[in-house]
Amino acid sequence: MLTINPKEIKQSEVQKWLTGGVAPRPIALVSTISIDGIRNLSPFSFFNSFGSNPPVVAFSPSRRGKDNTVKDTYNNLVETGECVIHAVTIDIVQQMNLASAEVPSDVDEFYLAGFTPVESQMVRPFRVKESPFAMECKVIQIIELGGSNGSGNLAICEVLLFHIDENVITNNSIDPFKIRHTARNSGNWYTIADKNSMYELPKPKFDNPIGYYGLPAFIKNSKILTANHIARLAHVDKLPSIAEVEESCNNMISGDYSLLQMEFKDIISAGKPVTINECEQIIKSALDSNDLDFALKAMVYAGKFI
């Protein structure tokens, strides 16, 4: 492991390691307005949500690393206490990138990037018509996280109104396959949230899972099963008994189960011992086929001989 003390390297190096390791990050496309009525639009990838009652989001219009100056967004937030935060999707990523350009304060990034301004209902800053998700917000607090180059300014905001394009809603929820968020990695790299990069991971079903400490030692020390495999075995609230395993296998009917399961049935019916390697391979195959129940039964049976 490479170990780095951020106090011993340049700010630009800290930025590189931080943004490379904390990724992908959602992007907030933030609309503000000056006290003189000049619109401003800028993206920030130091951004997330932090509660739902009240709904709170936060982002950081950090100080510039090159000269320690603050951005127009920060000044506008301090002066007006309002903003509109938008989701960035793959459909508007190029316009978002254009809005990130360093331009004079009197330049309207809506016009620069080709976005359509829409009047908000509860705050002065305008909404971006092209974004399918927008939040009208008031600033709760701005916390300065330092006064040096690259220091953050945490803008904590309460959401007053949501605006959601009905075309990205399925079953009364935002459909991740329709909204197609894009997120920031390190350097010039971004991530698209699409079917090739998303997967579903349900929360544990039980409040008190057996955890790692409830698994046999040979499983925890496995050289074949990955940490993800083992964690899936540890998600259950209890293990089946050997009697339940044997009864289940005896009730199996040929044709209703996979070849691997039928082979395992033959092993149990004959009372054959299994080696650690054989057991781990069976469990791995079962988990890779998303058959947790069978994997648990194989693990319990192997425990008789290991």
VOKOLTOR-395072 format. One record per residue (C-alpha): residue number from 1; y, z, x. Coordinates in Angstrom, 3 decimals. Each point is the difference from the previous one (the first is absolute). Example, Ala and Ser with C-alpha at 12.3 -4.5 7.8 and 13.67 -1.06 7.14 Angstrom:
BEGIN
(1; (-4.500; 7.800; 12.300))
(2; (3.440; -0.660; 1.370))
# end
This chain:
BEGIN
(1; (0.000; 0.000; 0.000))
(2; (3.488; -0.861; 1.190))
(3; (2.178; 3.093; -0.416))
(4; (3.775; -0.456; -0.202))
(5; (2.789; 2.545; -0.249))
(6; (2.813; -1.696; -1.995))
(7; (2.567; 2.064; 1.893))
(8; (-1.066; -1.636; 3.248))
(9; (0.395; -3.660; -1.011))
(10; (2.796; -2.259; -1.227))
(11; (0.961; -0.069; -3.671))
(12; (-1.106; -3.628; -0.246))
(13; (-3.437; 0.988; 1.276))
(14; (-0.231; 2.829; -2.543))
(15; (0.900; -2.486; -2.734))
(16; (-2.721; -2.361; 1.175))
(17; (-2.767; 2.607; -0.046))
(18; (1.195; 1.588; -3.255))
(19; (0.219; -3.204; -2.011))
(20; (-3.262; -1.265; 1.449))
(21; (-1.922; 3.142; -0.908))
(22; (1.608; 0.766; -3.361))
(23; (-0.847; -3.222; -1.799))
(24; (-0.044; -1.885; -2.235))
(25; (3.161; 1.476; -1.491))
(26; (1.423; -0.880; -3.432))
(27; (3.398; -1.660; 0.115))
(28; (2.997; 1.157; -2.001))
(29; (2.514; -2.735; -0.706))
(30; (3.055; 2.170; -0.621))
(31; (3.094; -1.094; -1.894))
(32; (3.194; 2.003; 0.412))
(33; (3.678; -0.620; -0.623))
(34; (3.074; 1.141; 1.900))
(35; (2.890; 1.855; -1.614))
(36; (1.868; -3.317; 0.288))
(37; (-2.673; -1.769; -2.053))
(38; (-1.693; -1.928; 2.826))
(39; (-3.705; -0.467; -0.688))
(40; (-2.522; 0.793; 2.746))
(41; (-3.710; -0.694; 0.156))
(42; (-2.307; 1.055; 2.818))
(43; (-3.743; 0.673; 0.519))
(44; (-1.447; 3.229; 1.415))
(45; (-3.641; 0.635; 0.874))
(46; (0.380; 3.740; 0.561))
(47; (-0.553; 0.535; -3.725))
(48; (-2.286; 1.676; -2.530))
(49; (-0.200; 2.070; -3.197))
(50; (-0.197; 3.786; 0.061))
(51; (-0.479; 1.333; -3.523))
(52; (-0.033; -0.977; -3.644))
(53; (1.696; 2.897; -1.775))
(54; (2.746; -0.828; 0.632))
(55; (-0.889; -3.399; 1.453))
(56; (1.216; 0.087; 3.605))
(57; (0.005; -2.677; 2.669))
(58; (1.440; 0.062; 3.497))
(59; (0.824; -2.487; 2.708))
(60; (1.781; 0.139; 3.331))
(61; (3.011; -2.161; 0.850))
(62; (-0.364; 0.985; 3.646))
(63; (2.636; -0.240; 2.683))
(64; (-0.154; -3.231; 1.957))
(65; (-1.991; 0.319; 3.177))
(66; (2.267; -2.249; 2.031))
(67; (3.354; 1.711; -0.576))
(68; (-0.570; 3.111; -2.171))
(69; (2.084; -1.335; -2.900))
(70; (-0.904; 0.520; -3.650))
(71; (-0.633; -2.778; -2.495))
(72; (2.056; -0.964; -3.032))
(73; (-2.762; 1.348; -2.215))
(74; (0.460; 3.467; 1.452))
(75; (3.781; -0.101; -0.400))
(76; (-0.291; -1.203; -3.595))
(77; (-2.512; 2.720; -0.865))
(78; (2.295; 2.678; 1.388))
(79; (3.016; -1.394; -1.856))
(80; (-1.573; -0.806; -3.386))
(81; (-3.321; 1.887; -0.177))
(82; (-1.752; -2.890; -1.743))
(83; (-2.453; -2.787; 0.778))
(84; (-2.652; -2.268; -1.467))
(85; (-3.307; -0.175; 1.851))
(86; (-2.214; -3.067; -0.438))
(87; (-3.563; -0.879; 0.864))
(88; (-0.444; -2.826; 2.486))
(89; (-2.701; -2.502; -0.924))
(90; (-1.346; -3.034; 1.791))
(91; (2.076; -2.212; -2.305))
(92; (3.291; 1.352; 1.352))
(93; (-0.930; 0.978; 3.559))
(94; (1.984; -2.806; 1.627))
(95; (3.117; 0.912; -1.996))
(96; (-0.523; 3.660; 0.893))
(97; (-0.202; -0.962; 3.658))
(98; (3.257; -1.925; -0.271))
(99; (1.693; 3.000; -1.609))
(100; (-0.948; 2.069; 3.067))
(101; (2.318; -2.035; 2.244))
(102; (2.791; 1.892; 1.740))
(103; (3.117; -1.351; -1.706))
(104; (3.557; 1.323; -0.459))
(105; (0.563; 2.658; -2.661))
(106; (1.905; -2.368; -2.269))
(107; (-2.983; -2.387; -0.310))
(108; (-1.894; 0.158; -3.294))
(109; (-3.707; -0.161; 0.842))
(110; (-0.826; -0.986; -3.579))
(111; (1.876; -3.222; 0.646))
(112; (-1.241; -0.289; 3.594))
(113; (-3.688; 0.260; -0.965))
(114; (0.177; -1.888; -3.294))
(115; (-0.789; 2.978; -2.218))
(116; (1.275; 0.236; -3.565))
(117; (2.035; 3.163; -0.727))
(118; (-0.645; 1.694; -3.340))
(119; (2.153; 2.835; -1.315))
(120; (-1.716; 3.376; -0.033))
(121; (0.125; 2.350; -2.969))
(122; (0.620; 3.413; 1.553))
(123; (1.336; -0.685; 3.491))
(124; (2.620; -2.317; 1.506))
(125; (-2.163; -1.893; 2.555))
(126; (-1.531; -3.213; -1.302))
(127; (-3.688; -0.730; -0.453))
(128; (-1.859; -2.902; 1.590))
(129; (-1.280; -2.235; -2.781))
(130; (-2.750; -1.494; 2.164))
(131; (-1.728; 3.332; 0.704))
(132; (-2.606; 0.985; -2.637))
(133; (0.578; 3.727; 0.501))
(134; (3.312; 1.813; 0.338))
(135; (1.137; 3.625; -0.173))
(136; (3.534; 1.050; -0.819))
(137; (0.601; 3.130; 2.039))
(138; (2.486; 2.754; 0.711))
(139; (0.098; 1.685; 3.388))
(140; (-1.193; 3.610; -0.021))
(141; (0.534; 0.666; 3.685))
(142; (0.412; -1.772; 3.312))
(143; (-1.536; 1.813; 2.942))
(144; (1.155; -1.074; 3.444))
(145; (-2.997; 0.181; 2.322))
(146; (1.995; -0.279; 3.198))
(147; (3.169; -1.550; 1.313))
(148; (-1.418; -2.259; 2.682))
(149; (-1.073; -3.638; 0.233))
(150; (-2.771; -0.664; -2.528))
(151; (0.346; 3.361; -1.751))
(152; (-0.977; 0.011; -3.651))
(153; (2.154; 0.793; -3.018))
(154; (-2.350; 1.026; -2.788))
(155; (1.483; -1.083; -3.327))
(156; (-1.793; 1.947; -2.748))
(157; (0.553; -1.578; -3.404))
(158; (-0.898; 0.752; -3.600))
(159; (-1.150; -2.947; -2.094))
(160; (2.095; -0.322; -3.157))
(161; (-1.503; -3.224; -1.377))
(162; (-2.953; -2.247; 0.760))
(163; (0.212; -3.756; -0.565))
(164; (-3.415; -1.717; 0.045))
(165; (-0.810; -3.647; -0.556))
(166; (-2.566; -0.133; -2.822))
(167; (-1.776; -2.844; 1.819))
(168; (-1.319; 2.467; 2.609))
(169; (-1.343; 2.483; -2.555))
(170; (-3.672; 0.222; -1.016))
(171; (-1.291; 2.713; -2.350))
(172; (3.364; 1.768; 0.102))
(173; (-0.069; 0.310; 3.804))
(174; (1.410; -2.038; 2.856))
(175; (-2.748; -2.378; 1.091))
(176; (-0.143; -0.116; 3.827))
(177; (-1.523; -3.473; -0.140))
(178; (2.956; -1.285; -2.029))
(179; (2.925; 1.704; 1.691))
(180; (-1.227; -0.891; 3.528))
(181; (1.980; 2.474; 2.080))
(182; (0.662; -0.732; 3.623))
(183; (0.233; 2.757; 2.601))
(184; (1.275; 0.409; 3.536))
(185; (-2.060; 0.420; 3.139))
(186; (1.242; 0.037; 3.580))
(187; (2.042; -2.737; 1.596))
(188; (0.299; -3.054; -2.225))
(189; (-3.246; 0.635; -1.867))
(190; (-0.338; 0.613; -3.732))
(191; (-2.892; 0.724; -2.359))
(192; (-0.589; -1.703; -3.345))
(193; (-1.610; 2.136; -2.690))
(194; (-2.469; -2.521; -1.423))
(195; (-3.700; -0.216; -0.839))
(196; (-0.900; -0.590; 3.638))
(197; (1.670; 3.191; 1.203))
(198; (-0.437; 2.423; -2.927))
(199; (-3.042; 2.012; -0.956))
(200; (-0.674; 2.718; -2.550))
(201; (-0.803; 3.571; 1.047))
(202; (-0.428; 2.445; -2.897))
(203; (0.882; 3.636; 0.596))
(204; (-2.877; 2.493; 0.390))
(205; (-1.534; 0.758; -3.388))
(206; (-0.537; 3.661; 0.757))
(207; (2.412; 2.830; 0.707))
(208; (-2.434; 1.624; 2.438))
(209; (-1.949; -2.694; 1.885))
(210; (-2.680; 1.056; 2.461))
(211; (2.051; -1.393; 2.891))
(212; (-1.269; -0.630; 3.512))
(213; (-1.337; 3.543; 0.282))
(214; (-2.370; -0.669; -2.905))
(215; (-1.724; -2.919; 1.726))
(216; (-3.082; 0.129; 2.241))
(217; (0.666; 0.184; 3.729))
(218; (-1.711; -3.318; 0.702))
(219; (2.481; -1.740; -2.313))
(220; (3.050; 1.620; 1.582))
(221; (-1.278; -0.966; 3.460))
(222; (-0.969; -3.544; -0.977))
(223; (0.592; -2.839; 2.458))
(224; (-0.512; -2.617; -2.728))
(225; (2.051; 1.315; -2.901))
(226; (3.759; -0.204; 0.331))
(227; (2.390; 2.801; -0.917))
(228; (0.734; -1.858; -3.236))
(229; (-3.716; -0.159; -0.860))
(230; (-0.421; 3.724; 0.610))
(231; (3.113; 0.896; -1.982))
(232; (-1.345; -1.870; -3.013))
(233; (-3.189; 2.085; 0.130))
(234; (2.162; 3.134; 0.138))
(235; (1.933; -0.870; -3.172))
(236; (-2.676; 1.293; -2.415))
(237; (-0.110; 3.511; -1.465))
(238; (-3.698; 0.507; 0.718))
(239; (-3.013; -1.724; 1.528))
(240; (-3.067; -0.970; -2.018))
(241; (-3.116; 2.106; 0.535))
(242; (-3.061; -1.520; 1.633))
(243; (-1.779; 0.333; -3.354))
(244; (2.750; -2.040; -1.690))
(245; (-0.233; -2.648; 2.713))
(246; (-3.758; -0.341; -0.342))
(247; (0.134; -0.070; -3.809))
(248; (2.729; -2.658; 0.080))
(249; (-2.004; -2.216; 2.330))
(250; (-3.177; 0.407; -2.050))
(251; (1.900; -1.213; -3.074))
(252; (1.276; -3.123; 1.718))
(253; (-1.204; -3.253; -1.539))
(254; (-0.466; -3.079; 2.142))
(255; (2.683; -2.602; -0.560))
(256; (2.679; 2.468; -1.066))
(257; (0.860; 1.011; 3.540))
(258; (0.811; -1.543; 3.342))
(259; (-2.662; -0.825; 2.547))
(260; (1.264; 2.813; 2.210))
(261; (-0.367; 2.520; -2.835))
(262; (-3.521; -1.198; -0.816))
(263; (-1.007; 0.288; 3.640))
(264; (1.347; 3.535; 0.014))
(265; (-1.994; 0.754; -3.158))
(266; (-3.162; -1.050; 1.823))
(267; (0.893; 2.306; 2.879))
(268; (0.442; 2.976; -2.327))
(269; (-3.074; -0.782; -2.092))
(270; (-2.120; -0.007; 3.123))
(271; (1.748; 3.065; 1.393))
(272; (0.754; -1.880; 3.181))
(273; (2.326; 1.628; 2.540))
(274; (3.176; -1.801; 1.017))
(275; (1.801; 0.127; 3.295))
(276; (3.673; 0.830; 0.391))
(277; (0.717; -3.613; 0.898))
(278; (-1.861; -1.349; -3.035))
(279; (1.742; 2.442; -2.309))
(280; (3.455; -0.790; 1.338))
(281; (-0.588; -3.737; -0.347))
(282; (-1.125; 0.460; -3.605))
(283; (2.989; 2.182; -0.809))
(284; (2.402; -2.432; 1.657))
(285; (-1.424; -2.944; -1.948))
(286; (0.243; 1.942; -3.251))
(287; (3.609; 1.040; 0.597))
(288; (0.978; -3.499; 1.068))
(289; (-1.434; -1.135; -3.347))
(290; (2.087; 2.696; -1.733))
(291; (-3.107; 1.930; -1.087))
(292; (0.916; 3.601; 0.761))
(293; (-2.742; 1.430; -2.230))
(294; (-2.747; -1.758; 1.928))
(295; (1.559; 0.953; 3.344))
(296; (-0.023; 3.680; -0.982))
(297; (-3.636; -0.157; -1.070))
(298; (-0.995; -1.636; 3.265))
(299; (1.855; 2.691; 1.926))
(300; (-1.669; 2.839; -1.900))
(301; (-3.493; -1.485; 0.418))
(302; (0.528; -0.529; 3.731))
(303; (0.926; 3.667; 0.290))
(304; (-3.657; 0.889; -0.578))
(305; (-0.949; -1.551; 3.323))
(306; (3.032; 0.499; 2.218))
# end
